[in-house]
C-alpha cells in the first residue's frame, strides 16, 4: 500500500485508528514490512491531530503489530501478533529443491511414538489427576535431569513448549517498555515474543562461545529488566557457552541481582555440547526452559521449566487462569518416552550424528575458503556479504537456505543452513556451489 494514500486506515480517535490498522494487518491488506503513513500525513487525511495518530501508533507498537524504524518510519512487524502466519518454509519445497531451512530434528533419530501412545491410551488420566498441573513421573524426570546439571529444583513447572515457557516467564515479571537483552543474531520468534509483549529487544553481540563479555557489560549499563540466553546450540549460529565464558557472564550478571535471567536450553541433550549455566545460586529471578521437541517429536509441544519459587508460582498461576494445565495425555506420553531404558543411548546417537553433519559441512566449506560456524545444535551459520544473492544463487542450484536478515539486529549478514537432516555427501555437493557464489569476481584469499 502506498503510504501517501492510506485509505484502509480510518477513524476519528486513537482507538478507532488503531483498530482499523489492526484489521488491515489481520486481513493482509497491510502486509509484513508495509509502511504506514507518517503521523502528520495520516492526521491531515483523517482531520485529526498528530497527537491522536501518534497515540494510535503507540498502541499498535505495544500490541506487537508495528515497529518504529527511525527514518524508515513505522512498518508492519515481521510477524504481527494478530494473525496466524505460516512461516516461509512451512510449504513443501518446490520440486527439485533440497530444503535446508526447517530446523526440526531428523525424524529417523526420534523415538517411535506408537508404543508410548498405546500405553497412555490404555491408562488415561483420571479426573483427579487432571487437577494436578504436572505429571508425577514427568516431574521426577525433570528433577533428576536439572539436578544432574546443578540446577536447583525447588520449583518446577510444565509449559506448552519452550517459547510458551519463555513468554510466561517474561510476562510474570516485565511490563510494557521494559528492555530485554537478547543475543544477536537470535532466533526470530524470541524477538517476535518481545515485540508482542511490548518489550524492547536490545542486541548483545556473540561469538561461538556465546555473548561477548565486553558487549554484555555495555548492554547491562542501560539497566535492562531481563536477559534471554541460549546456553548451547544457539539458533542460528550454533554457539555454546564453555565453562570460562559462562563464569565471566555470571560475574557480570552478579552485579545486577534484580535482573531476570532466562536460559532457553531448547536442544539440550542432543546439542553436542555440555550445559554451562550463567545463573548463579543467589540469583533472585531466573528460569531455565528445556523443550522436548528436539528429543522426542516436534509436535510434542511441551517443555520443562525450573526457576525461583516466585517466578514458577506466577507461571503456574497464569496457566491455571487460562488453559488450566498442559495436556496430561501429552505429559504422560513424553514421560513414557523420556523414561524409556533406551532414551539416553538414543540421545547420544542423535547428538553424535548431528555433530558429524555440522562438522561435515563446516569442513567442506573450509576446503573452499568459506568460513562457517556451528559448534553445537542443528545449524551452521555462514557469514556472507550479500544474503539475497547467496540465497538466490543456492536456490537456482537446487538448495534452499535461510537469509540471516530475520535473525539479525545489528549483526553482520549471513545465511543459516540447517544440517539436521543433511545426507551423506551433500556437504561436498553444496560447498562448491556456495563457493562459486561468494567468490564470484573476488580473489578467494581476500574473502
Steps between C-alpha positions, in 0.01 A plus 500: 500500500627846417549686829384825338152354434420306821135434415482187719576690822202695626359642822457821693670404827803294600298189581322498163817572305688218674209260448477572127876456454484173694218378276702588190798304636282207601334482158830525316424836345805632683761231452818427694742790467242730341552867592232689687445865412688759697324632807456842345373367165240272658386769743447738210296247300284397796451854622636425843805606697851352468483418872195280439673308218817472706298348784345248259842401366626462857214258568589300191861478613398385847292224342794380293338593170741763371858609555646849492813512286619857533534666162337199333185586689248259650456162334300183554695259721671197343251271674222717642328357804153507348472212256637151451764540232665195352877548484654511152638150544168343603403398149669205337813592306446533125576188303872446452607724789672361809357679803762587763289762677275312743668455837312192616677192627566215259194271526727196464677597822182535707336221701188328361186650652274197452590298810481802731169615355354151531609477862350838587177413316457201726549714811332839443532760778229499763298812588707536818826483305376770263490743792877464545711735291785255448518127429683334793736285294578787265586730789717229653692476175528879481634518855774245437585657163543852640678380815754313287601841361508668840170685448283553813170317478300652784251631245409325172228549241383354170423734210374453145843520341811712549358819348185469712720468806711797394195719444346404834821571690543841340134585557534401864741785573524754219283787384458684172809697408743291707833432332606137437848395390514232230781348301566639153428325269214324677212262426226723347210375717684631808502849350137453395393413854673807639329715239161346576547569871599860436855437620811655348761261361861612550762303305815352652774392261608136520772268377518122504530501880189709555453867594817709489574625854590854388181530295293359786654740750411796279143374458459445873594863564158598362334314792287250306225306673591156360739303284422194287792267433541175308772304682567257213389436142418867453276555200623599241873497580542178698683688778550320831623633832814342641593506869716813476249707303214393727705601806580839346132563427398392850744756637342778296144396582582483872527879497132513403323284761148605398548416131277218377725238336334248267685215331344323202662156483281392209728233347644375831608135490557483124685832472844340486632730774489493882270727698659803668263733678534875554267495800677537834348327807391825669314634194165648604309457172589228253366218286639223282274355232561163333287390208450135405421564132858436382520187713162337440292659223437857371127464570550413867458862604631470851785649701632458852571814699711553811517836671479696820186441704337834422552470125373143481202581723402787270539283189280232653249756621446642152487149357216414737308811397531425128545148359501367863756228422719355229331187363563206732481266202785698350690502829454126549615428146812712545567339837473152351751589227743682730506214750547231236814290573640581157445877520853597608663288230266641236590857602871419493468359148298799381749744652794327332316493167410869510858585594637300207261671258590848620868421485470352152354823364741730684798295381372487143453876495846554650653306211351767274618792718151562639498577875206352689408436861284248678639370826180329616144425398331464164624797295806653338538875459691628197604868500445653156509845342163487325235270646247536220752415230618190685148376574395560140811336357464191716131475414585512130738211563240296689566592866271692736665686790387788721622857470625637829301824484219374725753381759710818517463830679847654474700191403669467163332306214497124472290202395378211712532147367319234699706182520259288707402285202812548287563178311836336432684680222275807496757718676743438216227585249387831644846633598634560146171660397513741792867568430426590140233746614694678775836501320359612167712788381709506819837340580436218744784590732338841561159368607 
